[in-house]
Amino acid sequence: MARTICIGAQDFEYIRAHGAFYVDKTGFVRDWWMSGDAVTLICRPRRFGKTLNLDMTRCFLSTEFAGRGEKLFAGLDVWSDPAMRSLQGTVPVLSMSFARVKQRDFTSALQRINALMIDLVRSHSYLLDWDGLGDWDRRQLEAVSLTMDAVTCAGVPNMLCGLLYRFWGIKPVVLLDEYDAPMERAWTGDYWDEASDFMRDLMNSTFKTNPALGRGLITGVTRVSRESIFSDLNNLEVITSSSSKYRTAFGFKQSEVDAALAEYGLESRREDVRKWYDGFTFGGCGSIYNPWSVTKYLESGTIDAYWANTSGNGLVSEVIRHGGVRLKSDFEELMRGGRVEKIIDEQVVFSDLSTKPNAVWALLLAAGYVTAPGPVPEFPTRTARALELTNLEVREAFDRLVEGWFGESDEEYDDFCRAIVSGDARAATRCLTEVTLYCMSSFDGASRPAEREPERFYHGLVLGMLSKLRGRWSVESNRESGWGRYDVALVPVDGAGGSDSAALLEFKVFDPDIEKTLADTVTRAKRQIEKKAYVQGLVARGIAPERIRTYGIAFRGKEVLVG
């Protein structure tokens, strides 16, 4: 009989007590413990079993579970090792999760972390009855409150480690899950400096200047740059998607997926499951499946974008939406099933996300939206790597992201696409004006696009709008043709003998020094299409000239003219 699937269960003790579906990852705690690394940071995409693995580690090591190893771990990988069995339940553990620290301002975020520190103290409340607890120690414990300042809060784990070491005579292990959740929210919520100062203090006092620390294990999605919060942690072992350590400890291997499909009588859907949920690569090991989506599929029997529909797309959506033409063009290539080559430093520098394109790709790789198949190069930070969308579920996620960017202007979005392919420049002008008014005021801010890189903003906007035509048309950007590069082209997929029209779009921003009206700007754009013979590239593909529509699209602030 197939085991019950407890969706969202991240409590190892609960899963084992109820005999629920569980893919054995207990070998991770053995491998991590035997490595001897002082402090380990493991970066994996969201919903990849990080929380469950940390709770499993807590259940195995913590003195709280002394004498319960047989009940919790019998039949699992780690329990087959006599040396590990003797370790079970012998180590004091401090366990924290920052997964819910996503408040809108630093004051609220700090209050939430203060509450977590109170829970941390409560989990070791037996210390309050300890004869070895001095007056100074008691005052420190009593100072842990919802109103404590950032400095006091950051020092709580250090203080507790010292007390636990004195009480047990064994240096404790500190587990910190989703450490970067507050950092991501701080970046989008505009309180980065306060949050990074606090996290730097917390990390330093807990994992570096802490003589009572036994071992540390940290998980998150991204490797935030050393300069931001890890500048003092030279004892940190960082595990990213390029690292060979623990490469199958998070996510499901092919053999594990096959066994699960057999257990639930779903072997016939193996290929569908592979196309939708496979594709992640860690340490050069491919065929790693998204565990959340696989588990949801096993429970429902229906293929769907489960991982893509969970929370966590906010930062990825923001950096792509505000990205330049090159980024959007690269995404068009990925959405067509192609690859792009990028040199990636897997440290995510948040301040670089809006200025350095490769920083965006580091974020997307860490978050699991793109994958780098094949072996890891010897010098990964200096070698271009081929990136592709991870699987069909990720493609579905990006389709929905693009549609969501236009929100209330969705009707104009559809009408604009129809106008372009039908040759109705007047309707295209009306629709694009409506979308531009909405988008410039809503997500880019009226001060950003037109002043800094005007054509880049409008190019990206229209490129995103036209992506909905993908399937019947190929949407191309910045491709060589004739004697230059056109801005955007719609190329019908029905080929040379088809009936759909192709379209070439050239963008120009009104220049008051050379033009009197937007109509003049449209004329300048169309002359460029003609002068540089952009249509030749489409003609060479067998598309007759009479099937190619050309458009000049002129902008002046929020004013638009298509001609």
Secondary structure, DSSP 4 states (H G I P E B T S, - for coil): -PPPP-TT---HHHHHHTT------THHHHHHHHH--SEEEEE--TTSSHHHHHHHHHHHHBGGGTT-HHHHHTTSGGGG-HHHHHHTT-B-EEEEE-TT---SSHHHHHHHHHHHHHHHHHTTGGGGG-TT--HHHHHHHHT-STT--HHHHHTHHHHHHHHHHHHHSSPPEEEEESTTHHHHHHHHHT-HHHHHHHHHHHHHHHHTS-TT--EEEEEESSEE-IIIIITT-TTEEEE-TT--TTTTTSSB-HHHHHHHHHHTT-GGGHHHHHHHH--EEETTEEEEB-HHHHHHHHHH-----TTTTSS--HHHHHHHHT--HHHHHHHHHHHTT--EEE---SEE-GGGTTT-HHHHHHHHHHHTSEE--SPPPSSTTTS-EEEEE--HHHHHHHHHHHHHHHGGGHHHHHHHHHHHHHT-HHHHHHHHHHHHHHHHHHTS-TTSHHHHSHHHHHHHHHHHHHGGGBTTEEEEES-EETTEE-SEEEEETT-TT--PPEEEEEEEE--TTT-SSHHHHHHHHHHHHHHTTTHHHHHTTT--GGGEEEEEEEEETTEEEE-
